[in-house]
Amino acid sequence: MDIKDRVDLVSRNTEEIITREELETVLQNKSRPKAYWGFECSGLMHIGMGLVVGTKIRDMINAGFDFTIFLADWHSLINNKLGGNMDNIRTCGNYFIDCFTAIGIPKNKVRYVWASELTGDKTYWEKVIRIGKSASITRIMRALPIMGRSMNSSDMEAASVIYPCMQAADIFQMELDVACAGIDQRKAHMLARDVADKLGLIKPVCLHTPLLAGLQEPQAAKAGQFDENKTLDEKISSKMSKSVAASSISIHDDESQVEAKIKAAYCPPKAAAGNPILEIARLVIFPISGVLRIPRAEKHGGPIRYSSYSELELSYGSGSIHPLDLKLGVSSALSEILKEPRNYFAQHPENLASMKGIELTR
């Protein structure tokens, strides 16, 4: 695979890359550049994390990256995930390893690193402190939405302030060439790029993927502002979340659960903007399956097959496809994609059972 093909593979279905030119330079200079994606260990894995993110991780691996999945146990504790119980957080991390394996990322193709493996090294904390000294408190506070907190949060624990510095330090400690995340993590990555110049460290290329919307109607932030950009603020506020079960589809949900959740989802007729069912088609089904079949009744024109999202969006916008028909097609296609993780967890149920037990007692 030549450089252009590798860059195209890495870049497809992303929200932005900062910068494409820097990515090309990295691939020209290194045969196995280092990249990572960091995850708080916070609950059951939904399709935004498992399928949108998982597909991009596979792209990175196929493009020749030495890829690390970073299990951010200490970050999760700071952010009070799973009640701030470290045993539960690490159970969740082990469950995440199962999840990524279940969606087709073999353990021998990726490296798993816990935050705890970095925090035992004093050079890591030196980086955290130097990053903190290189940025104003205003800048750090503006980065707090990476934790799911609004920009004007005031009632928080003091430990929250070191979280952005730790996230930047993770990148430098692992000597990464590319940092990957959803677009909601952009501020942490920009902090890392800014302080890299000041501290003489490697400036990471930053790859950001879109946020998959939850199944509810899009909404403005109720508890404050997550970003100065109104469009991005709404995307962050409306993204699929583990904490809103009815609006979230887990990667191991069975067919009846998928069907029920999608049937109840917001899906305005003729409207593409803010339509979570079309979002699933755009960000999950077409990138993975390449096709979507709509099982339409003969009296309404019969079944129809779409080979691109743009074709589907145009047809739906014209009113040719009824919302219920779209839901049936998306539900069927998504259930087919989720067969592999369902089968995996049927054979390896232990960590999933432990996570469900934690969720029940929270």
N, C-alpha and C positions, 0 to 999 in steps of 0.2 A: 504494500500500500504506500503510495507516494505521499509527500507532505500535504498536498492539496486535498487528497482524499481523507487523510487523517484529520485535517482541520475541519472539513465539511462534516465528517462523522461526529466530531466533538461538538460542533456548532449547531447541528440541526435540533429543532424544537427547543431552543433556549430563548430566554427573555433578553439576555444581553451577555456579551463577553467583553471584559475590560482587560486588555484590548485584543482584537483579532490579530493585529500585527505582532504583538508580544507573544501570543500563542504560537504563531508561525515560527518565530525566532526560537522559542523553547523547543519545538519539535525538530527544527533544523539542527540544533546544537546538542540535543540529548536523545539517545535511542530509547531510554526508559525514564522519562521525566516523572516526578512524583506529584500525585494529586490526592485530595482527600475530600470526604464529606463527613461533617460532624453531626451527631444526633444526641439530643437529650433523651434519656431513657424515661419515658413519661406515660406509657400506656399502650393499648392495642394499636397495631399498625394499620392505618387506613390506606386506600388506594392512591392517594396523592403521594404519600411517602413511598409506598411499596412499588407502585407501577410507574408513576411519572419519574420519580427519583431513581428507582431501580433500573429503568430503561436507560437513563442517562449514564448511570454507573457502568452498565454493560457496554455502552458506546465508548466510554473512556478506556475500559479494559481492552476492547477490541482495537482501539486506536494505539495501543502499546503503552499505556500508562501503568506505572507501579502504583496501584491504588490502595489507599487506606480508608477503611470505614472506622470512624472515630467514635467510640462509645463514651459520651461525656458524662461520666458518673458524678464527678465533683460539681460540674456546672448544673446538673440536675438537682443536686442537693441545695446549691445556692438558690435555685429557682423554685425550691419547695415542691418538686415533682414527687408524686407518690408519697406525699406527706413528709418529704425529706428523710425518709427511711432508707439508708444506704443498702440494706439487704434487699429491699424491694426494688430499688433502682438497679442493682446488679442482676437480679432475677430478670428484670425487663431487658437489660442488655443482652443476656444470653438468649432470651426469646427473640430479640431483634436479629441475632445471628441466624437463628432458625428461619426467620422470615426472609432474610436475604437469600439464604440457601434455597428456600421454597420457591422463590420467584425466578430461580435460574442463575444465581451467582455462586459458582462453586467455591468452596472454602480455599481451594488451592490457587484461585485466581485473584484473591484479594487479601489484604492484611487487616486484621482487627486489632486496634489499639485502644486501651482504656485510658481515660484521662489520668487515672491513678498511676499509670506507668510513667507519666511525665512529671507529676507533682512531687515525686520522690527525689527529683534532681534539682539541686540548688540553682543551677544555671537557668532553669525554667522560671523560677521566681525572680531571678535577676532581670529576666526579660519582661516579666509582668510589671515590675517596679519601673524599669526604664521606659516602658510604653506609657505607664501612668504619668511619668514625669515629662513625657513628650507631648502630652495632650492636655487641654484645659478641662476642668470639671464640666463646663458647659458642653464641650464636645462629647465627653463620656455620657452625660445625661441624655444627649440627643440620640445616642446609640442604644438606649435601653429597650426600644421596641423589639430588638432581636430576641428579648426574653418574653415577648408577648405582653409587654407593659407599655402603656401609652407614654407619649413624650412628656406629658405634664404630670406624671406620677409623682406623688410626694410621700405617701405612706408606704415606705419600703424599708427593708433591712439594709444596713450599711454594706453588707457583703455584696449586694447587687451591683455596687459601683465598680467592683473589681472584675465583674463578669466580662465586659467588653475587652478589657486588658488581657484577660486569660484567653479569650477566643483569638485575639491577634497573636498572643504568645504561642498558642498551639501551632499556628502556621509556621512560625519561625523556628520553634523547637524541633519540628519534624522536617525542617528544611524543604518545604514544599515549593513546587513550581506553580501549581494551580490549586486554588481554593474554590470548591464548589458548594453551592447552597441554593435554596430558594431565594427569590428576589427580596423576601422580607428580611434577609440577613445582609443586605447590601451595606448598611452603615458600618457593621463590624469589619467588613472587607475593605471599605474605604479607609477606615481607621488604620488597618494594617498597611495599606499601600502608602498612606501619608507618613506614618512613623518609620517605615522602612528606609526612606531617604534620610531621615534624621539620624537613624541609628546605624546606618551602613549595612543593612540586612537585605536579603533577596526580596524584591518587590513581587508579590504573587500576582499572576494572572487570575482574574476572578470570573467565574462562570456562574450565571444565575438562571435558574429555571422558573417557569411560570408557577403560580399557585393555583392548585385545583380548588374550585369553589365548593363549598358545602352545598347540600341539597336544598337549603332554605332560600328564600328570596334575598338578594343582596341587600346589605344594610350598612349604613354609616356606623362608625365606631360609637358605642354607647358609653364607653368609659374613658373617652379621651381620644386624642389624635395619635396615630401610629406613624404617619409620614406627612411631610409638608405637601407632597403631591397628592391631590384629591383622589385621582384615579387609583394610585397605589394604596392610599389609605383605605379605600373601599375594598380593594382586593384582599388586603391583610385582614380587615375586619370580617370579611365574608368567607375566608378560606376554610376548607374542610378541617375539622378539628376532632381529635380523639375525645375531647371533653363534651362534645355534643353528639351523643350516640345516634339519635334519630336522623341527623344530617350527615352522618359519616358511614361509609361502607368499608368494612374491614377486609383485608386480603383473604381471610378464611371464612367470610360469610357464606352460607349455603345459598342455593339458587332461590329458595323461597324468601330468604332475608333480602337478597339483592332485589328481587322482583317487588317486594312490598315497599322497600325504601324508595326505589325509583318511581313506583306508581304514585307514591305520596309526595314526590318532589315537586318543587316549583318549576313550571315549564310553560311560560307564556306563549300563546300561538303567534306565529310569524315573527317572533323576536329572537335574535341571536344574542344581543348584548345582555349580560347578566343571566343567561339561561344555563343552569348547571348541567342539564342533560346534554346539551350541545357541547359544553366544556368537557364532559367525559368522553364524548366522541372525538373531539379535537385533540385532547391531551393524552388519552389512554388508548382508545380503540384503533384509530388510524395509525399512530406510531407503532403499535404492536401487531395489529392484524392486517392493516393496509386496506381494509374493506369493511363496509357496514351494510348489512341486509335488513331491510324494513319489511316485516311480514304483513303487508297491507291487504285488506280484503279485496276480492275481485271486483266488487261493485264500486270500489274507490280507485281502481286502476291496477290492482294486483300487487304482488311483492315487487320490490325495487331494490337494486343493488347500487351502492355508491362506492367509488374507488378513490375519492378524495374528499377532504372536509369541505373545501370551497364549494364543491358540487352539492353537498348535502346542505350547507348553509343557504345557498341560493334557492334550492328547492323548498326548504322549510320556510324561508322568508317570503316566498310567493304564496304560501298557503297550500302547496301541493301535498304536504305531509302533515297529518293531524298530530297534535302533541301525544296522544295515547299511542299512536303507531310508532312514533319516535321512541317513546319510553319502552315499548315492547322490543324494538330492535336493539336498543342500547342495553337493556337488561339481559337479553339473550347473548349478545356478543360479550358483555362483561362477565357473565357467568361462565362462558366458555374459557375466557382468559384465566379466570380464577380456579379452574379445575386443578391445575398443577399445584398451587399452594394448598388447596383443600386436601388433595391426595397426600401431600407431604405431611401435613399435620395429622392426618388420619393414622399415619405410620409413626409419627414422632410427636405424641400429644403432651408430653410431660411439661415443657416450658409454657405452652399455651394454657394448659390447665392451671399452672401456678399463677400466670398472669390474670386469668379470669377470677381466681380466688382472691388475688389482691384487689381487683376492681370491685368485687362484691363487698369487701370489708372496708373500703375507703369511706 
